[in-house]
Amino acid sequence: MKRLFVGNLPSDATEASVTALFSEFGKVHSIELVTDLFSGRCKGFGYVGMEGHEARAAIAKLSGILFGGKPLRVSFEVSTGKKGRRR
């Protein structure tokens, strides 16, 4: 399974709306929208888990399309390799 970074989401985006958008390309295994602690609204980005070939199709078709009036940024998640605290 691949994890996609989805950026530039509108603040009124919900897990249901993002799932509906990505499910056109295959089964969405997981979704995690980063939300504001106090308001509960989307902070503008999140992560979607899909199979590899479905994820590549979603990136190709959804990158740059308007969603809630903003162009989406969709790519594979890039890990920094840093975990834990600094020394």
C-alpha positions in Angstrom: 0.0 0.0 0.0 1.2 3.5 -0.8 0.5 6.6 1.2 -0.3 9.8 -0.7 0.2 13.4 0.5 -2.8 15.6 -0.4 -2.2 19.3 -0.1 -4.0 22.5 -0.7 -7.3 21.1 0.6 -10.1 23.6 1.5 -10.8 24.1 5.2 -14.3 22.5 4.8 -12.9 19.3 3.4 -14.1 16.1 5.1 -13.0 12.5 5.1 -16.1 11.6 3.1 -15.5 14.2 0.4 -11.8 13.3 0.0 -12.7 9.6 0.0 -15.3 10.1 -2.7 -12.8 12.0 -4.8 -10.1 9.3 -4.6 -12.4 6.2 -4.7 -12.9 6.9 -8.4 -9.4 5.4 -8.9 -9.6 2.4 -6.6 -10.2 1.4 -3.0 -9.2 3.9 -0.4 -7.6 1.9 2.5 -7.0 4.8 4.9 -7.5 8.5 5.1 -6.1 11.0 7.6 -7.0 14.7 7.4 -4.9 16.9 9.6 -7.4 19.1 11.5 -7.2 22.1 13.8 -7.4 21.0 17.5 -9.9 23.7 18.5 -12.1 24.3 15.5 -12.0 20.7 14.0 -11.6 22.1 10.5 -9.1 20.8 8.0 -5.7 22.5 8.1 -5.3 22.1 4.3 -3.6 18.7 4.0 -3.9 15.0 4.7 -2.9 11.5 3.7 -4.6 8.8 1.7 -3.6 5.1 1.6 -4.2 3.2 -1.7 -2.6 0.4 -3.7 0.4 1.3 -5.8 -1.1 1.3 -9.3 -4.3 3.0 -8.1 -2.2 5.7 -6.3 -0.2 6.4 -9.4 -3.5 6.9 -11.4 -4.9 9.2 -8.7 -1.7 11.3 -8.8 -1.8 11.6 -12.6 -5.5 12.6 -12.7 -5.9 14.7 -9.5 -2.8 16.8 -9.3 -3.7 20.3 -10.2 -7.5 19.9 -10.4 -9.7 22.4 -8.6 -11.2 21.0 -5.4 -13.2 23.5 -3.3 -11.7 26.3 -5.5 -8.1 25.4 -4.9 -5.7 23.3 -7.1 -4.9 20.1 -5.4 -1.3 18.9 -4.8 -1.1 15.1 -4.8 2.1 13.1 -4.5 3.6 10.1 -2.8 4.5 10.8 0.8 8.1 11.7 1.3 9.6 10.5 4.6 12.4 12.6 6.1 14.0 9.6 7.8 14.2 11.4 11.1 12.3 10.0 14.0 12.6 10.8 17.7 14.1 13.8 19.3 17.2 15.8 18.5 20.5 15.1 20.2 
